[in-house]
Amino acid sequence: MLHILLALSTQERHGYGIMKEVQADSQGKVKMGPGTLYGSIGRMIDAGLIRESDKKIDPSMDDERRVYYKISALGQKTLAAELERYREVVTVAQQKQLSPNTYSHGI
């Protein structure tokens, strides 16, 4: 869900656009299939984190059947809180002088 919120934080996107943005943002480490994506979107809509966009995309520029999604005010607050939580975890790891490779060899 964090990746979807990040993808929607800069602009409204349709499902395929979200999948491509998540893949780009994660440098290919996170690949979301349609089942995972639309299951998450449904739960996020139910939770009030995102909603379908009221904005209709020009059909001559895009497929008019595509549904676009946008982050809600609650979604923006949730994203900010989650990013702060991650910052705090990274700070603790830095204070402990841990690096990304510290545990990569099963230590």
N, CA, C and O atoms as a DFTB+ gen file, in Angstrom:
428 C
 N C O
     1  1       0.823      -1.195       0.000
     2  2       0.000       0.000       0.000
     3  2       0.863       1.253       0.000
     4  3       0.501       2.257      -0.613
     5  1       2.002       1.199       0.685
     6  2       2.893       2.351       0.714
     7  2       3.342       2.712      -0.702
     8  3       3.373       3.889      -1.062
     9  1       3.682       1.729      -1.483
    10  2       4.120       1.992      -2.857
    11  2       3.010       2.633      -3.688
    12  3       3.277       3.506      -4.515
    13  1       1.791       2.210      -3.475
    14  2       0.663       2.789      -4.219
    15  2       0.454       4.242      -3.791
    16  3       0.226       5.108      -4.636
    17  1       0.530       4.512      -2.498
    18  2       0.405       5.889      -2.027
    19  2       1.513       6.761      -2.607
    20  3       1.267       7.899      -3.008
    21  1       2.721       6.235      -2.652
    22  2       3.826       6.987      -3.243
    23  2       3.568       7.271      -4.721
    24  3       3.817       8.375      -5.205
    25  1       3.070       6.265      -5.428
    26  2       2.801       6.426      -6.861
    27  2       1.731       7.484      -7.112
    28  3       1.785       8.203      -8.109
    29  1       0.766       7.576      -6.212
    30  2      -0.326       8.535      -6.385
    31  2      -0.031       9.893      -5.746
    32  3      -0.829      10.822      -5.870
    33  1       1.096      10.012      -5.071
    34  2       1.403      11.254      -4.358
    35  2       1.711      12.421      -5.291
    36  3       1.587      13.579      -4.893
    37  1       2.107      12.131      -6.516
    38  2       2.492      13.197      -7.437
    39  2       1.467      13.470      -8.522
    40  3       1.416      14.569      -9.075
    41  1       0.645      12.466      -8.827
    42  2      -0.390      12.671      -9.841
    43  2      -1.382      11.519      -9.840
    44  3      -1.112      10.441      -9.311
    45  1      -2.533      11.771     -10.443
    46  2      -3.544      10.732     -10.600
    47  2      -3.023       9.726     -11.625
    48  3      -2.361      10.095     -12.595
    49  1      -3.333       8.449     -11.393
    50  2      -2.872       7.401     -12.307
    51  2      -3.935       6.319     -12.432
    52  3      -4.749       6.123     -11.529
    53  1      -3.917       5.631     -13.544
    54  2      -4.757       4.450     -13.716
    55  2      -3.960       3.242     -13.236
    56  3      -2.773       3.360     -12.932
    57  1      -4.605       2.088     -13.166
    58  2      -3.975       0.895     -12.605
    59  2      -2.638       0.546     -13.232
    60  3      -1.659       0.324     -12.519
    61  1      -2.583       0.494     -14.556
    62  2      -1.328       0.149     -15.224
    63  2      -0.267       1.206     -14.927
    64  3       0.903       0.876     -14.737
    65  1      -0.673       2.473     -14.886
    66  2       0.264       3.549     -14.557
    67  2       0.813       3.404     -13.148
    68  3       1.988       3.678     -12.906
    69  1      -0.035       2.973     -12.215
    70  2       0.418       2.734     -10.836
    71  2       1.446       1.607     -10.831
    72  3       2.500       1.728     -10.207
    73  1       1.138       0.507     -11.530
    74  2       2.074      -0.628     -11.569
    75  2       3.432      -0.203     -12.120
    76  3       4.469      -0.577     -11.574
    77  1       3.429       0.571     -13.193
    78  2       4.681       1.007     -13.805
    79  2       5.441       1.970     -12.889
    80  3       6.668       1.905     -12.807
    81  1       4.726       2.857     -12.206
    82  2       5.376       3.804     -11.291
    83  2       5.982       3.076     -10.099
    84  3       7.093       3.402      -9.680
    85  1       5.275       2.100      -9.549
    86  2       5.805       1.310      -8.435
    87  2       7.081       0.593      -8.874
    88  3       8.074       0.580      -8.146
    89  1       7.050       0.011     -10.038
    90  2       8.231      -0.691     -10.553
    91  2       9.397       0.288     -10.739
    92  3      10.535      -0.026     -10.391
    93  1       9.109       1.469     -11.288
    94  2      10.162       2.471     -11.483
    95  2      10.692       2.994     -10.144
    96  3      11.903       3.087      -9.945
    97  1       9.774       3.335      -9.226
    98  2      10.181       3.857      -7.914
    99  2      11.047       2.864      -7.148
   100  3      11.969       3.256      -6.433
   101  1      10.746       1.579      -7.302
   102  2      11.479       0.539      -6.562
   103  2      12.674       0.013      -7.342
   104  3      13.319      -0.948      -6.923
   105  1      12.967       0.638      -8.469
   106  2      14.059       0.217      -9.343
   107  2      13.921      -1.256      -9.723
   108  3      14.900      -2.000      -9.774
   109  1      12.671      -1.656      -9.989
   110  2      12.387      -3.010     -10.449
   111  2      12.290      -4.055      -9.360
   112  3      12.061      -5.227      -9.660
   113  1      12.455      -3.671      -8.108
   114  2      12.418      -4.642      -7.002
   115  2      11.003      -5.044      -6.616
   116  3      10.783      -6.135      -6.089
   117  1      10.041      -4.160      -6.880
   118  2       8.647      -4.467      -6.569
   119  2       7.866      -4.504      -7.872
   120  3       7.783      -3.512      -8.597
   121  1       7.299      -5.662      -8.151
   122  2       6.464      -5.818      -9.329
   123  2       5.100      -6.269      -8.851
   124  3       4.961      -7.294      -8.183
   125  1       4.105      -5.492      -9.202
   126  2       2.752      -5.754      -8.752
   127  2       1.927      -6.285      -9.913
   128  3       1.871      -5.665     -10.975
   129  1       1.296      -7.416      -9.715
   130  2       0.380      -7.930     -10.721
   131  2      -0.993      -7.321     -10.541
   132  3      -1.260      -6.685      -9.522
   133  1      -1.870      -7.507     -11.518
   134  2      -3.215      -6.922     -11.433
   135  2      -3.995      -7.363     -10.205
   136  3      -4.687      -6.548      -9.594
   137  1      -3.900      -8.633      -9.829
   138  2      -4.645      -9.120      -8.662
   139  2      -4.231      -8.418      -7.384
   140  3      -5.074      -7.981      -6.601
   141  1      -2.934      -8.315      -7.181
   142  2      -2.412      -7.628      -5.998
   143  2      -2.781      -6.151      -6.025
   144  3      -3.227      -5.595      -5.022
   145  1      -2.592      -5.524      -7.179
   146  2      -2.874      -4.102      -7.300
   147  2      -4.333      -3.793      -7.026
   148  3      -4.641      -2.948      -6.186
   149  1      -5.234      -4.464      -7.725
   150  2      -6.648      -4.108      -7.588
   151  2      -7.232      -4.557      -6.247
   152  3      -8.178      -3.944      -5.754
   153  1      -6.683      -5.614      -5.652
   154  2      -7.078      -5.980      -4.287
   155  2      -6.683      -4.881      -3.312
   156  3      -7.467      -4.495      -2.445
   157  1      -5.457      -4.379      -3.461
   158  2      -4.982      -3.288      -2.597
   159  2      -5.780      -2.016      -2.833
   160  3      -6.154      -1.327      -1.884
   161  1      -6.044      -1.702      -4.105
   162  2      -6.828      -0.496      -4.411
   163  2      -8.203      -0.579      -3.746
   164  3      -8.665       0.402      -3.163
   165  1      -8.855      -1.728      -3.826
   166  2     -10.167      -1.894      -3.192
   167  2     -10.116      -1.659      -1.697
   168  3     -10.973      -0.974      -1.140
   169  1      -9.109      -2.230      -1.046
   170  2      -8.967      -2.036       0.409
   171  2      -8.642      -0.581       0.742
   172  3      -9.108      -0.050       1.750
   173  1      -7.844       0.058      -0.107
   174  2      -7.464       1.440       0.145
   175  2      -8.645       2.391      -0.072
   176  3      -8.783       3.384       0.643
   177  1      -9.484       2.091      -1.043
   178  2     -10.703       2.891      -1.237
   179  2     -11.609       2.723      -0.031
   180  3     -12.134       3.703       0.496
   181  1     -11.795       1.475       0.411
   182  2     -12.637       1.209       1.592
   183  2     -12.113       1.933       2.834
   184  3     -12.898       2.378       3.672
   185  1     -10.789       2.050       2.950
   186  2     -10.180       2.712       4.108
   187  2     -10.140       4.236       3.953
   188  3      -9.774       4.945       4.890
   189  1     -10.513       4.734       2.783
   190  2     -10.518       6.175       2.555
   191  2      -9.163       6.764       2.210
   192  3      -8.988       7.981       2.269
   193  1      -8.193       5.919       1.848
   194  2      -6.850       6.409       1.531
   195  2      -6.739       6.945       0.111
   196  3      -5.973       7.872      -0.153
   197  1      -7.504       6.362      -0.797
   198  2      -7.538       6.816      -2.179
   199  2      -8.982       6.805      -2.654
   200  3      -9.864       6.264      -1.987
   201  1      -9.210       7.403      -3.803
   202  2     -10.547       7.364      -4.389
   203  2     -10.416       7.435      -5.893
   204  3      -9.368       7.796      -6.428
   205  1     -11.497       7.083      -6.562
   206  2     -11.512       7.237      -8.006
   207  2     -11.524       8.719      -8.299
   208  3     -12.163       9.498      -7.592
   209  1     -10.823       9.103      -9.333
   210  2     -10.731      10.499      -9.710
   211  2     -12.019      10.957     -10.367
   212  3     -12.650      10.206     -11.111
   213  1     -12.404      12.189     -10.089
   214  2     -13.548      12.795     -10.772
   215  2     -13.142      13.265     -12.157
   216  3     -13.974      13.420     -13.051
   217  1     -11.862      13.487     -12.312
   218  2     -11.332      14.004     -13.563
   219  2     -11.431      12.935     -14.649
   220  3     -10.996      11.799     -14.459
   221  1     -11.991      13.301     -15.749
   222  2     -12.075      12.382     -16.878
   223  2     -10.961      12.720     -17.854
   224  3     -10.783      13.873     -18.247
   225  1     -10.228      11.708     -18.230
   226  2      -9.121      11.896     -19.155
   227  2      -9.685      12.001     -20.579
   228  3     -10.644      11.308     -20.923
   229  1      -9.104      12.843     -21.379
   230  2      -9.525      13.026     -22.768
   231  2      -9.446      11.686     -23.503
   232  3      -8.353      11.145     -23.671
   233  1     -10.582      11.143     -23.941
   234  2     -10.576       9.836     -24.607
   235  2      -9.697       9.786     -25.851
   236  3      -9.228       8.710     -26.222
   237  1      -9.465      10.909     -26.495
   238  2      -8.595      10.891     -27.672
   239  2      -7.131      10.699     -27.277
   240  3      -6.303      10.314     -28.102
   241  1      -6.820      10.971     -26.005
   242  2      -5.451      10.828     -25.525
   243  2      -5.230       9.524     -24.766
   244  3      -4.087       9.154     -24.499
   245  1      -6.301       8.827     -24.418
   246  2      -6.174       7.661     -23.555
   247  2      -7.383       6.763     -23.749
   248  3      -8.333       7.133     -24.438
   249  1      -7.348       5.615     -23.158
   250  2      -8.461       4.669     -23.203
   251  2      -9.518       5.146     -22.208
   252  3      -9.253       5.209     -21.007
   253  1     -10.704       5.478     -22.695
   254  2     -11.736       6.052     -21.822
   255  2     -12.250       5.073     -20.777
   256  3     -12.933       5.485     -19.839
   257  1     -11.939       3.783     -20.914
   258  2     -12.389       2.808     -19.918
   259  2     -11.502       2.801     -18.682
   260  3     -11.894       2.274     -17.641
   261  1     -10.340       3.367     -18.784
   262  2      -9.424       3.368     -17.647
   263  2      -9.990       4.203     -16.507
   264  3     -10.523       5.294     -16.712
   265  1      -9.859       3.665     -15.310
   266  2     -10.267       4.385     -14.105
   267  2      -9.003       4.977     -13.494
   268  3      -8.011       4.279     -13.283
   269  1      -9.055       6.247     -13.222
   270  2      -7.930       6.922     -12.585
   271  2      -8.198       7.054     -11.094
   272  3      -9.339       7.212     -10.658
   273  1      -7.111       6.984     -10.319
   274  2      -7.197       7.058      -8.869
   275  2      -6.376       8.235      -8.377
   276  3      -5.397       8.642      -9.003
   277  1      -6.800       8.774      -7.232
   278  2      -6.054       9.862      -6.614
   279  2      -5.974       9.622      -5.117
   280  3      -6.839       8.975      -4.525
   281  1      -4.938      10.146      -4.531
   282  2      -4.745      10.023      -3.089
   283  2      -5.693      10.993      -2.390
   284  3      -5.897      12.110      -2.864
   285  1      -6.264      10.577      -1.282
   286  2      -7.173      11.439      -0.508
   287  2      -6.376      12.194       0.548
   288  3      -5.184      11.944       0.730
   289  1      -7.031      13.113       1.239
   290  2      -6.382      13.839       2.333
   291  2      -5.916      12.857       3.412
   292  3      -4.820      12.998       3.954
   293  1      -6.751      11.866       3.717
   294  2      -6.362      10.848       4.697
   295  2      -5.166      10.052       4.174
   296  3      -4.259       9.720       4.938
   297  1      -5.163       9.750       2.896
   298  2      -4.035       9.037       2.296
   299  2      -2.750       9.833       2.389
   300  3      -1.686       9.269       2.643
   301  1      -2.839      11.148       2.185
   302  2      -1.657      12.009       2.294
   303  2      -1.131      12.024       3.725
   304  3       0.078      11.963       3.946
   305  1      -2.044      12.104       4.700
   306  2      -1.634      12.080       6.112
   307  2      -1.013      10.733       6.470
   308  3      -0.013      10.669       7.184
   309  1      -1.613       9.666       5.968
   310  2      -1.104       8.330       6.232
   311  2       0.278       8.152       5.622
   312  3       1.171       7.595       6.262
   313  1       0.463       8.619       4.391
   314  2       1.762       8.533       3.730
   315  2       2.806       9.318       4.520
   316  3       3.909       8.820       4.744
   317  1       2.479      10.515       4.937
   318  2       3.421      11.332       5.717
   319  2       3.814      10.629       7.017
   320  3       4.989      10.612       7.383
   321  1       2.838      10.054       7.708
   322  2       3.113       9.359       8.970
   323  2       3.983       8.125       8.735
   324  3       4.894       7.844       9.513
   325  1       3.703       7.405       7.676
   326  2       4.472       6.198       7.370
   327  2       5.909       6.556       6.985
   328  3       6.851       5.874       7.390
   329  1       6.075       7.613       6.211
   330  2       7.423       8.043       5.840
   331  2       8.205       8.504       7.064
   332  3       9.406       8.255       7.163
   333  1       7.536       9.171       7.991
   334  2       8.201       9.582       9.228
   335  2       8.616       8.365      10.044
   336  3       9.702       8.339      10.624
   337  1       7.760       7.370      10.085
   338  2       8.096       6.137      10.809
   339  2       9.335       5.479      10.194
   340  3      10.216       5.014      10.918
   341  1       9.400       5.441       8.879
   342  2      10.575       4.870       8.202
   343  2      11.824       5.695       8.494
   344  3      12.898       5.135       8.714
   345  1      11.694       7.023       8.499
   346  2      12.844       7.887       8.822
   347  2      13.372       7.568      10.218
   348  3      14.583       7.511      10.434
   349  1      12.464       7.363      11.153
   350  2      12.868       7.051      12.526
   351  2      13.604       5.713      12.582
   352  3      14.594       5.585      13.302
   353  1      13.140       4.730      11.842
   354  2      13.798       3.419      11.814
   355  2      15.198       3.547      11.215
   356  3      16.148       2.957      11.730
   357  1      15.328       4.308      10.138
   358  2      16.640       4.512       9.515
   359  2      17.581       5.227      10.489
   360  3      18.763       4.890      10.562
   361  1      17.075       6.196      11.225
   362  2      17.891       6.903      12.211
   363  2      18.422       5.948      13.266
   364  3      19.598       6.013      13.625
   365  1      17.578       5.072      13.760
   366  2      18.009       4.078      14.752
   367  2      19.079       3.170      14.149
   368  3      20.089       2.889      14.794
   369  1      18.862       2.711      12.916
   370  2      19.847       1.849      12.252
   371  2      21.182       2.577      12.093
   372  3      22.241       1.978      12.281
   373  1      21.136       3.855      11.752
   374  2      22.365       4.629      11.602
   375  2      23.063       4.798      12.949
   376  3      24.289       4.728      13.027
   377  1      22.284       5.022      14.009
   378  2      22.867       5.172      15.344
   379  2      23.551       3.881      15.781
   380  3      24.540       3.908      16.514
   381  1      23.024       2.773      15.331
   382  2      23.619       1.476      15.656
   383  2      24.718       1.101      14.673
   384  3      25.301       0.019      14.751
   385  1      24.991       2.018      13.742
   386  2      26.016       1.849      12.719
   387  2      25.786       0.591      11.884
   388  3      26.723      -0.136      11.552
   389  1      24.517       0.353      11.554
   390  2      24.172      -0.769      10.701
   391  2      24.172      -0.302       9.262
   392  3      23.782       0.827       8.962
   393  1      24.602      -1.160       8.390
   394  2      24.562      -0.853       6.968
   395  2      23.631      -1.865       6.301
   396  3      23.294      -2.882       6.906
   397  1      23.217      -1.602       5.076
   398  2      22.332      -2.556       4.379
   399  2      22.954      -3.954       4.253
   400  3      22.230      -4.941       4.131
   401  1      24.261      -4.041       4.281
   402  2      24.923      -5.343       4.109
   403  2      25.227      -6.062       5.422
   404  3      25.766      -7.169       5.403
   405  1      24.894      -5.458       6.549
   406  2      25.231      -6.052       7.851
   407  2      24.717      -7.471       7.987
   408  3      25.426      -8.338       8.499
   409  1      23.494      -7.724       7.537
   410  2      22.902      -9.043       7.725
   411  2      22.710      -9.799       6.416
   412  3      21.948     -10.764       6.368
   413  1      23.384      -9.376       5.365
   414  2      23.175     -10.001       4.069
   415  2      23.805     -11.384       3.963
   416  3      23.506     -12.119       3.022
   417  1      24.649     -11.749       4.884
   418  2      25.304     -13.052       4.811
   419  2      24.841     -14.018       5.883
   420  3      25.550     -14.962       6.231
   421  1      23.640     -13.773       6.409
   422  2      23.055     -14.682       7.387
   423  2      23.708     -14.627       8.749
   424  3      23.659     -15.608       9.492
   425  1      24.311     -13.524       9.093
   426  2      24.965     -13.383      10.405
   427  2      23.937     -13.284      11.480
   428  3      24.282     -13.160      12.655
